[in-house]
Amino acid sequence: MFLLALVTSPLVALVSVGTATAAYMALAAASALAASWLLMHRSKNREPNVDWRRIGIKHVDVPSKSLFGDQLSENISDLFAQYGDTFGTHQDTGPWLVTSNLDLLRFIMIKDFNNFVDRADSLNSATPVAKSLFFAKGNHWRRHRQIVSPTFSSSKLRLISKSVEQSAETLAGYLMQQAKDGTLVPIKEISSRFTCEVIAKIAFGFEADFIKEGASEFYSFSINMFMLSRDKIASIILGCLHRIPYLVEACSKLFPSVQLFDVVNLKAATYFNDILTTAVAQRREFKESGKQRKHVDFLDLLLKANENLKAGDQENDEKSSLPLGAPSDVVTKILDDEELLGHSMLVIFAGLETTATTLQCCLFELAKNPDIQEKVFQEIDRVITTEKPSVEDLGGLQYLDWVINETLRLHPPVPKVSRKAKETRTYNGVTVPQGASVLIPLGAILMNPSVWPEPEKFIPERFSPEEKDRRDPMAFICFGQGPRLCLGMRLAYLELKQALVHVLRKVKVVLNDRTEPKKGGGGLEAKNAGLLIPLKPVMLAFELREHEIPADE
Ligand code: HEM
């Protein structure tokens, strides 16, 4: 505590003086102290002391950037080729087991889930995002997931599909206009505006028109929710401090309004807090006046889930057979206002870029593979017989499903996830020691040539029922697996299918000598440390399709 006071006292000066120079001097002093503390802390050996060789696992010295840097999927694939599908390593954050062994992963992610509930990731933030589902641990996660899961069920998604459909129609109209004007489309930006518009409407009840109108405060705070780029000195200082996660955590709690310590953009947190508070107050007023809202959204569903919980009438998750393992006395407390905000901000964080990246990559692959695009046209024209297809109609688009899945396999938006072992466990001769982290490299698993022959090729037929039957179901892991599987998976498919159906009924996507990449050029070059990001913005061309769209009566 004394040390903490020593480290943080210059920061108090920083806050009161308020100049950049004083801030950096104070932080430099803090970093020096932090470094000495790190040494002391290391010597106390707080991380579990694991000798991988002694427990029969290959130990590999891997620089942290190979496991967590920009090209992690490629690097880890090389390491697997060299050392086999499972090896141990040591990083600043302690011992890590890295594995692509599907049997071992089934054990960790599903069969022995209760021993591997937590992710190894944490978020240095004093904002409610740090307590949200993605970062929550143990019983806190169980309670949270049990409350919010029903709001993402298929039946609930049907209720919100109208909002998704409206945005998909706007997207199609926008791309038709670009086709008429012959303008190239920065497809990631437009896809992000689409997914952000959907999230603004369904998670915040915010009237959004981002596709047509472009930049807005909501959009800009959404895509800048994290402070990813800082100036050089701040980055160096933070780099030192981040070697001691406890210290940064303590600083972010002690100084919740000092942006330097917080990875979440504090202005964005305040902005979303104001919007959500207003929306929640309006809903409560509306309800008290006995009126019915026209469209249901996530916020309505979440408030209802809270009310049900208060009344002791909790709905069951459609996947309640999964071993969530929540003791009955855990799920008794409703989500408070801070948790509601954390959850809604998480929906932006988890749902915006992931789905937008998939839409971008899918349109790129269709442009690159016109024969596959033609098959998609034929299926849509055959199966969709109304202007406004229902969720059931979309369910009939089997080939489109394969195309989306193959996009996710070849371009997984989330390249890795992690778990942490509560107790030591041995499975099939592999020991995962207590406190060790497990790195699950989704990107490398989805490119494993022994599971996916010619993995760099775009082949939707890999997802035909016959091919699927031949494969271990664990292999298609782009949404994770087990009870901690992506909560928004169904929503992501709904958004992608609505967008693709509405767009591809009206326009064809093409590559030519003005697009990026060009016709006949290579694939998408991307870095994929946290999320998949193309190295150059992808610019696609659209052409009008001559096709009659059925009109509803
Ligand atoms: C194509 C789109 C998406 C992909 C590829 C994706 C992928 C993932 C992955 C890999 C995980 C970790 C799973 C694990 O650890 O086993 C995850 C978790 C999560 N995702 Fe998604 N996601 C997508 C879209 C969405 C959307 C649209 C939402 C929200 C509304 C969402 C909300 C979440 C949440 C809340 C979690 C944390 C679940 C938990 O810890 O219990 N995701 N996602």
Boltz pocket constraint, residues with backbone or C-beta under 6 A from the ligand:
constraints:
  - pocket:
      binder: B
      contacts: [[A, 133], [A, 134], [A, 135], [A, 145], [A, 346], [A, 347], [A, 350], [A, 351], [A, 352], [A, 354], [A, 355], [A, 358], [A, 408], [A, 412], [A, 413], [A, 414], [A, 416], [A, 417], [A, 418], [A, 477], [A, 478], [A, 479], [A, 480], [A, 481], [A, 482], [A, 483], [A, 484], [A, 485], [A, 486], [A, 487], [A, 488], [A, 489], [A, 491], [A, 492]]
      max_distance: 6.0
